[in-house]
Every structure is written in structure tokens, then in C-alpha cells.
Amino acid sequence: MVLCASAGRRLASLMLVDLNWDGLTMKAEIKWVDGAMFLGESGSGHSVVMDGPEDHGGRNMGVRPMEMLLLGLGGCTSFDVMSILTKQRQQVTDCVASIEAERADAVPSVFTKIHVHFKVKGKDLKAASVERAVKLSAEKYCSASIMLEQAGVEITHSHEVIED
């Protein structure tokens, strides 16, 4: 469903995105601010500014939409990994997922490869537990990475365990 509206002196477009996954409906609104800047609001009421680089009409005041996709992937898989490690009663004190992505050198400039590297820090962490959590997220739970893989993106994962 897409809605467009005009407001006052400044044109504002509003796009309503309606996603349906296994009976669960998610919604988001993306509002054009000006130039290449947009304000996205999630169905849960949280907002984020997206903006383009100056050479594309933006002011570089927010993340790029494709960066948002990587952040979503990183958040999704990190949520899974921490949830699994918590259930395994692992004493995690820090968890960082670093993501590197390659894009096609053509339009559309889609992601072709993504690598996610986890640095998990804690007390008496079991390396096998961390490895299992990363694997379960990648192969079973992370909707974002599984969706991108099904679309043809090569996604790899690695991890390291750091003792506190």
C-alpha cells in the first residue's frame, strides 16, 4: 500500500509499507523531508533519519537506506545470538557484530556478498556455544540474513571469543 500526500509549502510524501510474514503484520512510514532526506518511523513508534550524500541532493545527515538494510541484518542476527547465549546461561559482557558488504558495480547496486563477524566477550564463555549461536542465527532464526541469502546474496559468518 502506498500513499502520497502534500503538506503546506513543503512537499511531503508518505509511504506506508505493509509487510506480512506468517500472519504477523508489520508497518512503517517513510516521510520525505526535503532533498534526499527521509524520516522513517517503525510501527512500534521509533524513528530514524535517512539521507543521501551531497552529490545526490542530500546533506549527509542520516544513514543511507542500504546502510539501514545492513544495520537491520546486524540487529536481527545479534538479537538471535544474544538470545541463544542467554538461554545457554553464557556470561556475555559484550557482543559486537561487524559487517562488511560488497555491492554490484551496476544499477541496481545490490549486495552481492556480506560477511558478519562476531566478537563475543565474557567470563568462562564456551567457544562451542558461541559457534552454535552464530550458526543457529545464520541458518534458522535470522529472518533478514535468510531472506537476503534466498535473494542470492552470499552471506558468511565468523566469530571470536574474548575472555573477560
DSSP file (Angstrom, degrees, kcal/mol; ACC not computed):
  #  RESIDUE AA STRUCTURE BP1 BP2  ACC     N-H-->O    O-->H-N    N-H-->O    O-->H-N    TCO  KAPPA ALPHA  PHI   PSI    X-CA   Y-CA   Z-CA
    1    1 A M              0   0    0      0, 0.0     2,-0.4     0, 0.0    15,-0.2   0.000 360.0 360.0 360.0 129.5    0.0    0.0    0.0
    2    2 A V        -     0   0    0     13,-0.1     2,-0.4    15,-0.1    13,-0.2  -0.992 360.0-174.8-127.7 130.0    1.5    3.4   -1.0
    3    3 A L        -     0   0    0     11,-0.5    11,-0.4    -2,-0.4     2,-0.4  -0.962   3.2-167.9-121.0 139.8    0.1    6.8    0.0
    4    4 A C        +     0   0    0     -2,-0.4     2,-0.3     9,-0.2     9,-0.2  -0.984  11.2 174.8-125.8 141.6    1.4   10.2   -1.2
    5    5 A A        -     0   0    0      7,-0.6     7,-0.5    -2,-0.4     2,-0.4  -0.975  23.8-136.4-142.9 155.2    0.3   13.5    0.3
    6    6 A S        -     0   0    0     -2,-0.3     2,-0.4     5,-0.2     5,-0.2  -0.896  19.4-169.2-109.4 143.6    1.2   17.2    0.0
    7    7 A A  B >   -A   10   0A   0      3,-0.8     3,-0.6    -2,-0.4    -2,-0.0  -0.940  43.8 -60.0-139.8 116.5    1.6   19.4    3.1
    8    8 A G  T 3  S-     0   0    0     -2,-0.4    -1,-0.1     1,-0.2     4,-0.1  -0.115 105.3 -25.0  56.5-143.1    1.9   23.2    3.1
    9    9 A R  T 3  S+     0   0    0     -3,-0.1     2,-0.5     2,-0.1    -1,-0.2   0.766 128.4  67.9 -75.4 -27.1    4.8   24.8    1.3
   10   10 A R  B <  S-A    7   0A   0     -3,-0.6    -3,-0.8    24,-0.0     2,-0.3  -0.830  85.5-127.8 -99.6 126.7    7.0   21.8    1.5
   11   11 A L        -     0   0    0     -2,-0.5     2,-0.4    -5,-0.2    -5,-0.2  -0.533  29.3-172.5 -68.6 134.4    6.0   18.7   -0.4
   12   12 A A        -     0   0    0     -7,-0.5    -7,-0.6    -2,-0.3     2,-0.4  -0.991   8.0-161.9-131.4 125.8    5.9   15.7    1.8
   13   13 A S        -     0   0    0     -2,-0.4    19,-2.6    -9,-0.2     2,-0.5  -0.883   3.7-161.4-107.6 143.1    5.4   12.2    0.6
   14   14 A L  E     -B   31   0B   0     -2,-0.4     2,-0.6   -11,-0.4   -11,-0.5  -0.983   2.2-166.6-124.0 123.9    4.4    9.4    2.9
   15   15 A M  E     -B   30   0B   0     15,-2.2    15,-1.9    -2,-0.5     2,-0.7  -0.952   6.5-156.6-114.2 124.2    4.9    5.8    2.0
   16   16 A L  E     -B   29   0B   0     -2,-0.6     2,-0.6   -15,-0.2    13,-0.2  -0.884   8.7-160.7 -99.8 118.5    3.1    3.2    4.1
   17   17 A V  E     -B   28   0B   0     11,-2.6    11,-1.3    -2,-0.7     2,-0.6  -0.886   4.2-168.0-103.1 123.0    4.9   -0.1    3.9
   18   18 A D  E     -B   27   0B   0     -2,-0.6     2,-0.4     9,-0.2     9,-0.2  -0.924   7.2-175.1-115.5 107.6    2.8   -3.1    4.9
   19   19 A L  E     -B   26   0B   0      7,-2.5     7,-2.7    -2,-0.6     2,-0.5  -0.845   6.8-162.5-105.3 136.6    4.8   -6.3    5.4
   20   20 A N  E     +B   25   0B   0     -2,-0.4     2,-0.4     5,-0.2     5,-0.2  -0.973  13.0 171.0-123.1 122.8    3.1   -9.6    6.1
   21   21 A W  E >  S-B   24   0B   0      3,-2.3     3,-2.4    -2,-0.5    -2,-0.0  -0.946  72.2 -31.7-133.4 111.1    5.1  -12.5    7.5
   22   22 A D  T 3  S-     0   0    0     -2,-0.4     3,-0.1     1,-0.3    -1,-0.1   0.866 124.4 -46.3  50.7  44.4    3.3  -15.6    8.7
   23   23 A G  T 3  S+     0   0    0      1,-0.2     2,-0.6     0, 0.0    -1,-0.3   0.375 114.2 117.1  84.2  -6.7    0.2  -13.7    9.8
   24   24 A L  E <   -B   21   0B   0     -3,-2.4    -3,-2.3     2,-0.0     2,-0.5  -0.863  53.1-152.8 -99.2 118.4    2.2  -11.0   11.6
   25   25 A T  E     -B   20   0B   0     -2,-0.6     2,-0.4    -5,-0.2    -5,-0.2  -0.775  11.2-171.9 -95.0 132.5    1.7   -7.6   10.0
   26   26 A M  E     -B   19   0B   0     -7,-2.7    -7,-2.5    -2,-0.5     2,-0.3  -0.941   4.0-166.5-119.4 144.7    4.5   -5.0   10.3
   27   27 A K  E     +B   18   0B   0     -2,-0.4    16,-1.5    -9,-0.2     2,-0.3  -0.953  10.1 174.1-131.9 151.7    4.1   -1.4    9.3
   28   28 A A  E     -BC  17  42B   0    -11,-1.3   -11,-2.6    -2,-0.3     2,-0.4  -0.983  17.2-146.4-149.3 150.8    6.4    1.5    8.7
   29   29 A E  E     -BC  16  41B   0     12,-2.7    12,-3.2    -2,-0.3     2,-0.5  -0.979   6.2-164.1-121.3 135.2    6.1    5.0    7.4
   30   30 A I  E     -BC  15  40B   0    -15,-1.9   -15,-2.2    -2,-0.4     2,-0.5  -0.975  10.1-166.7-119.0 118.2    8.7    6.9    5.4
   31   31 A K  E     -BC  14  39B   0      8,-3.0     8,-2.9    -2,-0.5     2,-0.3  -0.908  18.9-130.6-111.7 126.7    8.2   10.6    5.2
   32   32 A W  E     + C   0  38B   0    -19,-2.6     6,-0.2    -2,-0.5     3,-0.1  -0.590  25.0 178.3 -71.6 130.7   10.1   12.8    2.7
   33   33 A V  E     -     0   0B   0      4,-2.8     2,-0.3     1,-0.3    -1,-0.2   0.874  56.0 -60.8 -96.8 -63.0   11.6   15.8    4.5
   34   34 A D  E >  S+ C   0  37B   0      3,-0.8     3,-3.1   -24,-0.1    -1,-0.3  -0.924  98.5   3.5-173.9 166.8   13.5   17.5    1.6
   35   35 A G  T 3  S-     0   0    0      1,-0.3    23,-0.2    -2,-0.3    22,-0.1  -0.293 131.2 -28.0  52.5-120.3   16.3   16.8   -0.9
   36   36 A A  T 3  S+     0   0    0     21,-0.8     2,-0.4    16,-0.1    16,-0.3   0.010 110.0 116.6-113.0  25.2   17.3   13.2   -0.3
   37   37 A M  E <   +C   34   0B   0     -3,-3.1    -4,-2.8    14,-0.2    -3,-0.8  -0.813  36.8 175.3-101.7 135.6   16.3   13.2    3.4
   38   38 A F  E     -CD  32  50B   0     12,-3.1    12,-3.1    -2,-0.4     2,-0.6  -0.963  23.6-141.9-134.1 150.2   13.6   10.9    4.7
   39   39 A L  E     -CD  31  49B   0     -8,-2.9    -8,-3.0    -2,-0.3     2,-0.4  -0.969  19.0-161.1-113.6 119.0   12.2   10.2    8.2
   40   40 A G  E     -CD  30  48B   0      8,-3.0     8,-2.3    -2,-0.6     2,-0.5  -0.841   5.1-169.4-101.4 135.2   11.3    6.6    8.8
   41   41 A E  E     -CD  29  47B   0    -12,-3.2   -12,-2.7    -2,-0.4     6,-0.2  -0.987  14.2-140.0-125.7 126.5    9.0    5.6   11.7
   42   42 A S  E >   -C   28   0B   0      4,-3.1     3,-2.2    -2,-0.5   -14,-0.2  -0.317  29.1-106.9 -77.2 163.4    8.5    2.0   12.7
   43   43 A G  T 3  S+     0   0    0    -16,-1.5   -15,-0.1     1,-0.3    -1,-0.1   0.735 121.2  60.3 -61.4 -22.5    5.2    0.5   13.7
   44   44 A S  T 3  S-     0   0    0    -17,-0.2    -1,-0.3     2,-0.1   -16,-0.1   0.402 123.6-103.9 -87.7   3.5    6.5    0.5   17.2
   45   45 A G  S <  S+     0   0    0     -3,-2.2     2,-0.3     1,-0.3    -2,-0.1   0.589  75.3 134.5  92.4  10.7    6.9    4.3   17.1
   46   46 A H        -     0   0    0      2,-0.0    -4,-3.1     0, 0.0     2,-0.3  -0.753  38.6-151.2 -97.2 144.0   10.7    4.6   16.7
   47   47 A S  E     -D   41   0B   0     -2,-0.3     2,-0.3    -6,-0.2    -6,-0.2  -0.798  14.3-177.2-117.5 154.8   12.2    7.0   14.2
   48   48 A V  E     -D   40   0B   0     -8,-2.3    -8,-3.0    -2,-0.3     2,-0.5  -0.990  22.4-130.5-147.5 142.1   15.3    7.2   12.1
   49   49 A V  E     -D   39   0B   0     -2,-0.3    14,-1.3   -10,-0.2     2,-0.4  -0.806  20.9-169.8 -94.4 131.0   16.7    9.8    9.7
   50   50 A M  E     +De  38  63B   0    -12,-3.1   -12,-3.1    -2,-0.5     2,-0.3  -0.965  13.4 166.2-117.2 138.4   17.9    8.6    6.3
   51   51 A D        -     0   0    0     12,-1.5   -14,-0.2    -2,-0.4    11,-0.1  -0.987  26.0-129.0-149.5 155.3   19.8   10.9    4.0
   52   52 A G        -     0   0    0     -2,-0.3     8,-2.1   -16,-0.3     9,-0.3  -0.484  38.2 -84.8 -98.4 171.9   21.9   10.8    0.9
   53   53 A P    > > -     0   0    0      0, 0.0     5,-2.3     0, 0.0     3,-2.0  -0.313  43.5-105.3 -71.8 162.6   25.3   12.2    0.1
   54   54 A E  G > 5S+     0   0    0      1,-0.3     3,-1.8     3,-0.2    -2,-0.1   0.844 119.3  61.4 -58.9 -36.0   25.6   15.8   -1.1
   55   55 A D  G 3 5S+     0   0    0      1,-0.3    -1,-0.3     2,-0.1     4,-0.0   0.549 106.6  48.0 -71.6  -3.7   26.3   14.7   -4.7
   56   56 A H  G < 5S-     0   0    0     -3,-2.0    -1,-0.3     2,-0.1    -2,-0.2   0.080 131.1 -89.4-118.5  20.7   22.8   13.1   -4.7
   57   57 A G  T < 5S+     0   0    0     -3,-1.8   -21,-0.8     1,-0.3    -3,-0.2   0.511  91.5 117.0  88.7   4.4   20.9   16.0   -3.2
   58   58 A G      < -     0   0    0     -5,-2.3    -1,-0.3   -23,-0.2   -23,-0.1  -0.314  63.6-137.5 -95.9-177.7   21.3   15.1    0.4
   59   59 A R        -     0   0    0     -7,-0.2    -5,-0.1    -2,-0.1    -1,-0.1   0.214  43.4-116.1-122.2  10.3   23.1   16.8    3.3
   60   60 A N  S    S+     0   0    0     -8,-2.1     4,-0.1     1,-0.1     3,-0.0   0.890  73.0 133.7  56.8  43.8   24.7   13.6    4.8
   61   61 A M        +     0   0    0     -9,-0.3     2,-0.3     2,-0.1    -1,-0.1   0.267  64.1  22.0-108.2  10.6   22.6   13.9    8.0
   62   62 A G  S    S-     0   0    0    -10,-0.1   -12,-0.2   -11,-0.1   -11,-0.1  -0.966  92.6 -70.3-161.7 174.0   21.5   10.3    8.3
   63   63 A V  B     -e   50   0B   0    -14,-1.3   -12,-1.5    -2,-0.3    -2,-0.1  -0.362  51.5-109.0 -71.7 154.2   22.2    6.8    7.3
   64   64 A R     >  -     0   0    0    -14,-0.2     4,-2.0     1,-0.1     3,-0.3  -0.512  27.5-114.7 -77.6 151.7   21.8    5.7    3.7
   65   65 A P  H  > S+     0   0    0      0, 0.0     4,-1.5     0, 0.0    -1,-0.1   0.879 118.0  50.6 -56.4 -39.6   18.9    3.3    3.0
   66   66 A M  H  > S+     0   0    0      1,-0.2     4,-1.6     2,-0.2     5,-0.1   0.831 107.7  53.8 -70.1 -29.9   21.2    0.5    2.0
   67   67 A E  H  > S+     0   0    0     -3,-0.3     4,-2.7     2,-0.2    -1,-0.2   0.871 104.1  56.5 -66.1 -36.5   23.2    1.0    5.3
   68   68 A M  H  X S+     0   0    0     -4,-2.0     4,-2.7     1,-0.2    -2,-0.2   0.877 102.9  54.9 -61.1 -37.1   19.8    0.7    7.1
   69   69 A L  H  X S+     0   0    0     -4,-1.5     4,-2.2     2,-0.2    -1,-0.2   0.928 110.0  45.2 -62.1 -44.8   19.5   -2.7    5.5
   70   70 A L  H  X S+     0   0    0     -4,-1.6     4,-2.8     2,-0.2    -2,-0.2   0.896 112.4  51.6 -65.3 -39.8   22.9   -3.8    6.8
   71   71 A L  H  X S+     0   0    0     -4,-2.7     4,-2.7     2,-0.2    -2,-0.2   0.900 109.6  50.2 -63.7 -39.4   22.0   -2.4   10.3
   72   72 A G  H  X S+     0   0    0     -4,-2.7     4,-2.5     2,-0.2    -2,-0.2   0.919 111.3  48.1 -63.2 -43.9   18.8   -4.3   10.2
   73   73 A L  H  X S+     0   0    0     -4,-2.2     4,-2.5     2,-0.2     5,-0.3   0.936 113.5  47.7 -60.4 -47.5   20.6   -7.5    9.3
   74   74 A G  H  X S+     0   0    0     -4,-2.8     4,-2.1     1,-0.2    -2,-0.2   0.888 113.3  47.6 -62.9 -40.2   23.2   -6.9   12.1
   75   75 A G  H  X S+     0   0    0     -4,-2.7     4,-2.3    -5,-0.2    -1,-0.2   0.901 111.9  50.5 -66.8 -40.9   20.5   -6.1   14.6
   76   76 A C  H  X S+     0   0    0     -4,-2.5     4,-1.9    -5,-0.2    -2,-0.2   0.946 115.4  40.2 -63.2 -50.2   18.5   -9.2   13.7
   77   77 A T  H  X S+     0   0    0     -4,-2.5     4,-2.6     2,-0.2    -1,-0.2   0.864 114.9  52.7 -71.1 -35.1   21.4  -11.7   13.9
   78   78 A S  H  X S+     0   0    0     -4,-2.1     4,-2.6    -5,-0.3     5,-0.3   0.905 107.5  52.5 -65.1 -40.9   22.8  -10.0   17.1
   79   79 A F  H  X S+     0   0    0     -4,-2.3     4,-2.2    -5,-0.2    -2,-0.2   0.930 112.0  46.4 -58.1 -46.4   19.4  -10.3   18.8
   80   80 A D  H  X S+     0   0    0     -4,-1.9     4,-2.7     2,-0.2     5,-0.2   0.949 112.3  48.9 -60.8 -50.9   19.4  -14.0   17.9
   81   81 A V  H  X S+     0   0    0     -4,-2.6     4,-2.5     1,-0.2     5,-0.2   0.920 114.3  44.9 -59.4 -46.4   22.9  -14.7   19.1
   82   82 A M  H  X S+     0   0    0     -4,-2.6     4,-2.4     2,-0.2    -1,-0.2   0.887 112.4  52.2 -66.5 -37.9   22.5  -12.9   22.4
   83   83 A S  H  X S+     0   0    0     -4,-2.2     4,-2.1    -5,-0.3    -2,-0.2   0.928 112.6  45.2 -62.2 -45.3   19.1  -14.6   23.0
   84   84 A I  H  X S+     0   0    0     -4,-2.7     4,-1.5     2,-0.2    -2,-0.2   0.923 114.0  48.2 -65.5 -45.0   20.6  -18.0   22.4
   85   85 A L  H  <>S+     0   0    0     -4,-2.5     5,-2.7    -5,-0.2    -1,-0.2   0.864 110.6  52.0 -65.7 -35.7   23.7  -17.3   24.5
   86   86 A T  H ><5S+     0   0    0     -4,-2.4     3,-1.6     1,-0.2    -1,-0.2   0.921 108.7  50.1 -65.0 -43.7   21.5  -16.0   27.4
   87   87 A K  H 3<5S+     0   0    0     -4,-2.1    -1,-0.2     1,-0.3    -2,-0.2   0.807 108.3  53.5 -64.4 -28.4   19.3  -19.2   27.2
   88   88 A Q  T 3<5S-     0   0    0     -4,-1.5    -1,-0.3    -5,-0.1    -2,-0.2   0.373 115.6-120.5 -85.0   4.7   22.6  -21.2   27.4
   89   89 A R  T < 5 +     0   0    0     -3,-1.6     2,-0.3     1,-0.2    -3,-0.2   0.819  53.5 163.8  59.0  35.3   23.5  -19.2   30.5
   90   90 A Q      < -     0   0    0     -5,-2.7     2,-1.5    -6,-0.1    -1,-0.2  -0.650  42.5-126.4 -81.0 140.1   26.7  -17.9   29.0
   91   91 A Q  E     +F  123   0C   0     32,-0.7    32,-2.1    -2,-0.3     2,-0.4  -0.596  37.6 179.1 -90.9  77.3   28.1  -14.9   30.8
   92   92 A V  E     +F  122   0C   0     -2,-1.5    30,-0.3    30,-0.2     3,-0.1  -0.643  17.9 173.8 -82.9 131.8   28.4  -12.4   27.9
   93   93 A T  E    S+     0   0C   0     28,-3.1     2,-0.3     1,-0.4    29,-0.2   0.572  71.1   9.1-109.0 -16.7   29.7   -8.9   28.8
   94   94 A D  E     -F  121   0C   0     27,-1.8    27,-3.1     2,-0.0    -1,-0.4  -0.962  55.4-175.2-161.4 145.0   29.9   -7.6   25.2
   95   95 A C  E     +F  120   0C   0     -2,-0.3     2,-0.4    25,-0.2    25,-0.2  -0.935   7.8 178.4-146.6 120.5   28.9   -8.6   21.8
   96   96 A V  E     -F  119   0C   0     23,-2.2    23,-2.6    -2,-0.3     2,-0.6  -0.988  12.9-159.8-126.4 128.5   29.8   -6.7   18.6
   97   97 A A  E     -F  118   0C   0     -2,-0.4     2,-0.5    21,-0.2    21,-0.2  -0.940   9.6-163.4-106.5 116.5   28.8   -7.7   15.1
   98   98 A S  E     -F  117   0C   0     19,-3.1    19,-2.9    -2,-0.6     2,-0.4  -0.865   9.2-161.7 -99.6 131.1   31.0   -6.1   12.4
   99   99 A I  E     -F  116   0C   0     -2,-0.5     2,-0.4    17,-0.2    17,-0.2  -0.945  13.2-176.5-121.7 131.9   29.6   -6.3    8.9
  100  100 A E  E     -F  115   0C   0     15,-2.3    15,-3.1    -2,-0.4     2,-0.4  -0.988  12.4-174.9-122.7 135.9   31.3   -5.8    5.6
  101  101 A A  E     -F  114   0C   0     -2,-0.4     2,-0.4    13,-0.2    13,-0.2  -0.968  16.0-151.5-134.0 147.7   29.3   -5.9    2.3
  102  102 A E  E     -F  113   0C   0     11,-3.0    10,-2.9    -2,-0.4    11,-1.3  -0.918  15.9-156.1-113.5 143.9   30.1   -5.8   -1.4
  103  103 A R  E     -F  111   0C   0     -2,-0.4     8,-0.2     8,-0.3     7,-0.1  -0.857  26.6 -95.4-119.3 155.1   27.7   -4.3   -3.9
  104  104 A A        -     0   0    0      6,-2.9     2,-0.7    -2,-0.3    -1,-0.0  -0.341  27.8-128.8 -64.5 146.2   27.3   -4.9   -7.6
  105  105 A D  S    S+     0   0    0      2,-0.1     2,-0.3     4,-0.1    -1,-0.1  -0.307  85.6  63.1 -92.2  49.5   29.1   -2.5   -9.9
  106  106 A A  S    S-     0   0    0     -2,-0.7     4,-0.1     2,-0.1    -2,-0.1  -0.963  96.0 -56.1-160.3 165.9   25.9   -1.8  -11.9
  107  107 A V  S    S+     0   0    0     -2,-0.3     2,-0.1     1,-0.1    -2,-0.1  -0.860 122.1  41.6 -95.8 126.0   22.4   -0.5  -11.4
  108  108 A P  S    S-     0   0    0      0, 0.0     2,-2.0     0, 0.0    -1,-0.1   0.460  86.9-153.4 -78.2 144.1   20.7   -1.7   -9.3
  109  109 A S        +     0   0    0     -2,-0.1    -2,-0.1    -4,-0.1     3,-0.1  -0.496  29.2 174.0 -86.7  70.2   23.7   -1.8   -7.0
  110  110 A V        -     0   0    0     -2,-2.0    -6,-2.9    -4,-0.1     2,-0.3  -0.277  39.9 -92.4 -75.2 160.7   22.5   -4.8   -4.9
  111  111 A F  E     +F  103   0C   0     -8,-0.2    -8,-0.3     1,-0.2    -1,-0.1  -0.564  40.8 174.9 -69.7 136.0   24.5   -6.5   -2.2
  112  112 A T  E     +     0   0C   0    -10,-2.9    42,-2.5     1,-0.4     2,-0.4   0.694  67.5  17.9-110.3 -35.2   26.4   -9.5   -3.6
  113  113 A K  E     -Fg 102 154C   0    -11,-1.3   -11,-3.0    40,-0.2    -1,-0.4  -1.000  59.5-177.9-140.7 140.2   28.4  -10.5   -0.6
  114  114 A I  E     -Fg 101 155C   0     40,-2.8    42,-2.4    -2,-0.4     2,-0.5  -0.998   6.0-166.2-136.7 133.4   28.0   -9.8    3.1
  115  115 A H  E     -Fg 100 156C   0    -15,-3.1   -15,-2.3    -2,-0.4     2,-0.5  -0.985   2.9-164.1-121.1 130.1   30.3  -11.0    5.9
  116  116 A V  E     -Fg  99 157C   0     40,-2.6    42,-2.1    -2,-0.5     2,-0.5  -0.957   5.3-171.0-113.3 122.3   29.3  -10.8    9.6
  117  117 A H  E     -Fg  98 158C   0    -19,-2.9   -19,-3.1    -2,-0.5     2,-0.4  -0.963   7.6-155.6-117.6 121.2   32.0  -11.2   12.2
  118  118 A F  E     -Fg  97 159C   0     40,-2.6    42,-1.9    -2,-0.5     2,-0.6  -0.799   8.3-166.5 -96.6 133.6   31.0  -11.5   15.9
  119  119 A K  E     -Fg  96 160C   0    -23,-2.6   -23,-2.2    -2,-0.4     2,-0.5  -0.968  15.3-173.7-113.6 110.3   33.3  -10.6   18.7
  120  120 A V  E     -Fg  95 161C   0     40,-2.7    42,-3.0    -2,-0.6     2,-0.4  -0.925   1.0-171.0-112.6 123.4   31.8  -12.0   21.9
  121  121 A K  E     +Fg  94 162C   0    -27,-3.1   -28,-3.1    -2,-0.5   -27,-1.8  -0.886  24.7 112.1-115.1 141.5   33.4  -11.2   25.2
  122  122 A G  E     -Fg  92 163C   0     40,-2.1    42,-2.9    -2,-0.4     2,-0.5  -0.990  60.5 -66.4 179.1-173.7   32.6  -12.7   28.5
  123  123 A K  E    S-F   91   0C   0    -32,-2.1   -32,-0.7    -2,-0.3    40,-0.1  -0.862 107.1 -13.9-102.6 127.5   33.5  -14.8   31.5
  124  124 A D  S    S+     0   0    0     -2,-0.5    -1,-0.2     1,-0.2     2,-0.1   0.827  85.8 179.8  53.4  37.0   34.1  -18.6   31.0
  125  125 A L        -     0   0    0     -3,-0.3     2,-0.6   -34,-0.1    -1,-0.2  -0.434  26.3-130.8 -68.1 140.3   32.4  -18.5   27.6
  126  126 A K    >>  -     0   0    0      1,-0.2     4,-1.9    -2,-0.1     3,-0.6  -0.847   6.6-149.7 -93.1 120.3   32.3  -21.8   25.8
  127  127 A A  H 3> S+     0   0    0     -2,-0.6     4,-2.6     1,-0.3     5,-0.2   0.865  98.3  56.2 -56.7 -37.8   33.6  -21.4   22.2
  128  128 A A  H 3> S+     0   0    0      1,-0.2     4,-2.2     2,-0.2    -1,-0.3   0.852 105.4  51.7 -64.5 -34.4   31.2  -24.2   21.1
  129  129 A S  H <> S+     0   0    0     -3,-0.6     4,-2.3     2,-0.2    -1,-0.2   0.903 111.0  46.6 -68.9 -41.6   28.2  -22.3   22.5
  130  130 A V  H  X S+     0   0    0     -4,-1.9     4,-2.4     2,-0.2     5,-0.2   0.932 113.0  49.6 -65.2 -45.3   29.2  -19.1   20.6
  131  131 A E  H  X S+     0   0    0     -4,-2.6     4,-2.3     1,-0.2    -2,-0.2   0.910 112.1  48.5 -59.3 -43.2   29.8  -21.0   17.4
  132  132 A R  H  X S+     0   0    0     -4,-2.2     4,-2.9     2,-0.2    -1,-0.2   0.897 110.1  51.3 -65.3 -40.9   26.4  -22.8   17.8
  133  133 A A  H  X S+     0   0    0     -4,-2.3     4,-2.2     2,-0.2    -2,-0.2   0.920 111.9  46.5 -63.7 -44.2   24.6  -19.5   18.5
  134  134 A V  H  X S+     0   0    0     -4,-2.4     4,-2.4     2,-0.2    -1,-0.2   0.917 114.6  48.0 -63.5 -43.4   26.1  -17.9   15.3
  135  135 A K  H  X S+     0   0    0     -4,-2.3     4,-2.6    -5,-0.2     5,-0.3   0.915 111.1  49.6 -65.2 -44.3   25.2  -20.9   13.2
  136  136 A L  H  X>S+     0   0    0     -4,-2.9     4,-2.4     2,-0.2     5,-1.9   0.905 112.0  48.7 -62.3 -41.3   21.6  -21.2   14.5
  137  137 A S  I  <>S+     0   0    0     -4,-2.2     5,-2.7    -5,-0.2    -2,-0.2   0.948 115.1  44.7 -61.5 -47.5   21.1  -17.5   13.8
  138  138 A A  I  <5S+     0   0    0     -4,-2.4    -2,-0.2     1,-0.2    -1,-0.2   0.869 125.5  29.6 -65.3 -38.9   22.5  -17.8   10.3
  139  139 A E  I  <5S+     0   0    0     -4,-2.6    -1,-0.2    -5,-0.2    -2,-0.2   0.678 135.5  10.7-100.0 -19.4   20.7  -21.0    9.3
  140  140 A K  I  <5S+     0   0    0     -4,-2.4    -3,-0.2    -5,-0.3    -2,-0.1   0.727 123.3  30.2-129.5 -40.2   17.5  -20.9   11.3
  141  141 A Y  I   <S+     0   0    0     -5,-1.9     2,-1.2     1,-0.1    -4,-0.2   0.820  82.6  90.2-106.1 -34.1   16.5  -17.7   13.0
  142  142 A C     >< -     0   0    0     -5,-2.7     4,-2.4    -6,-0.3     5,-0.3  -0.519  48.0-173.5 -77.2  99.2   17.7  -14.5   11.4
  143  143 A S  H  > S+     0   0    0     -2,-1.2     4,-2.4     1,-0.2     5,-0.2   0.866  81.0  54.6 -57.5 -39.4   14.9  -13.6    9.0
  144  144 A A  H  > S+     0   0    0      2,-0.2     4,-2.2     1,-0.2    -1,-0.2   0.946 112.4  39.5 -65.0 -49.5   16.9  -10.8    7.5
  145  145 A S  H  > S+     0   0    0    -72,-0.2     4,-2.4     1,-0.2    -1,-0.2   0.889 116.5  50.8 -70.5 -36.8   20.0  -12.8    6.5
  146  146 A I  H  X S+     0   0    0     -4,-2.4     4,-2.3     2,-0.2    -1,-0.2   0.906 110.6  49.8 -66.0 -40.3   18.0  -15.8    5.4
  147  147 A M  H  X S+     0   0    0     -4,-2.4     4,-1.0    -5,-0.3    -2,-0.2   0.928 112.1  47.3 -62.6 -45.5   15.8  -13.5    3.2
  148  148 A L  H  <>S+     0   0    0     -4,-2.2     5,-2.3     1,-0.2     3,-0.3   0.890 111.2  51.5 -65.0 -38.9   18.9  -11.9    1.6
  149  149 A E  H ><5S+     0   0    0     -4,-2.4     3,-1.9     1,-0.2    -1,-0.2   0.917 106.7  53.2 -62.3 -42.6   20.5  -15.3    1.0
  150  150 A Q  H 3<5S+     0   0    0     -4,-2.3    -1,-0.2     1,-0.3    -2,-0.2   0.751 104.6  57.2 -64.7 -22.2   17.4  -16.5   -0.7
  151  151 A A  T 3<5S-     0   0    0     -4,-1.0    -1,-0.3    -3,-0.3    -2,-0.2   0.415 130.7 -93.9 -87.3   0.7   17.6  -13.5   -2.9
  152  152 A G  T < 5S+     0   0    0     -3,-1.9     2,-0.4     1,-0.3    -3,-0.2   0.504  77.2 141.0 104.3   4.9   21.1  -14.5   -4.0
  153  153 A V      < -     0   0    0     -5,-2.3     2,-0.7    -8,-0.1    -1,-0.3  -0.679  50.9-130.8 -81.9 131.0   23.4  -12.7   -1.6
  154  154 A E  E     -g  113   0C   0    -42,-2.5   -40,-2.8    -2,-0.4     2,-0.5  -0.730  30.8-172.9 -81.1 114.8   26.4  -14.7   -0.4
  155  155 A I  E     +g  114   0C   0     -2,-0.7     2,-0.3   -42,-0.2   -40,-0.2  -0.945   6.3 179.9-117.1 127.7   26.4  -14.3    3.4
  156  156 A T  E     -g  115   0C   0    -42,-2.4   -40,-2.6    -2,-0.5     2,-0.3  -0.873   8.3-157.6-122.4 157.4   29.3  -15.7    5.5
  157  157 A H  E     +g  116   0C   0     -2,-0.3     2,-0.3   -42,-0.2   -40,-0.2  -0.961  12.7 170.6-133.4 149.1   29.8  -15.6    9.3
  158  158 A S  E     -g  117   0C   0    -42,-2.1   -40,-2.6    -2,-0.3     2,-0.3  -0.944   9.2-168.5-146.6 168.8   32.7  -15.8   11.6
  159  159 A H  E     -g  118   0C   0     -2,-0.3     2,-0.3   -42,-0.2   -40,-0.2  -0.989  11.2-158.8-154.7 160.4   33.3  -15.3   15.3
  160  160 A E  E     -g  119   0C   0    -42,-1.9   -40,-2.7    -2,-0.3     2,-0.5  -0.991  15.6-139.7-141.7 147.6   35.8  -14.9   18.0
  161  161 A V  E     -g  120   0C   0     -2,-0.3     2,-0.5   -42,-0.2   -40,-0.2  -0.917  14.5-164.5-109.7 129.3   35.5  -15.4   21.8
  162  162 A I  E     -g  121   0C   0    -42,-3.0   -40,-2.1    -2,-0.5     2,-0.3  -0.963  16.2-134.8-118.1 121.3   37.3  -12.9   24.1
  163  163 A E  E      g  122   0C   0     -2,-0.5   -40,-0.2   -42,-0.2   -42,-0.1  -0.573 360.0 360.0 -77.6 133.4   37.8  -13.9   27.7
  164  164 A D              0   0    0    -42,-2.9   -41,-0.2    -2,-0.3    -1,-0.1   0.421 360.0 360.0 -80.0 360.0   37.0  -11.1   30.2
